[in-house]
């Protein structure tokens, strides 16, 4: 038994992509791009749109991942600006990834000419703080949001 294990270990050692047990392999650290140096940030909606267009859910290969990333980058190019208007009844996303991502719906708005009194009331529809409600100025909400979204088959999609 020990001889078989040693032969298997030596055989796997000949190939750089085969290292067992995997937790013993030290991986090279890659340099990261600082957020201020990035041109476009990928968002939750970008990945969701890329996954839907790839039409693949299991057994993803390295080529599929590269294609998925490229599709997400293309999707990130669309509507990357903060919306100019915040409209009652519509849905907005902050465009973050992971646990920071959320979607809010504007439930009510004051529509006051004084920007300090022009408030919106919102409900968190998905993501961080789901089902919470809150209020803030329309300008604070506009700066929080990255783009308008709409529900589409259980996913959130950027409005075009």
Secondary structure, DSSP 8 states (H G I E B T S, - for coil): -HHHHHHHHHHHHTSTT--SSGGGS---------GGG-SS---HHHHHHHHHHHT--SS--HHHHHHHHHHHHHHHTTT-S--S---TT-EEE----GGG-EEEEEEEE---SSTTT-EEEEEEEEETTTT-EEEEEHHHHHHH--EEEEEETTEEEE--
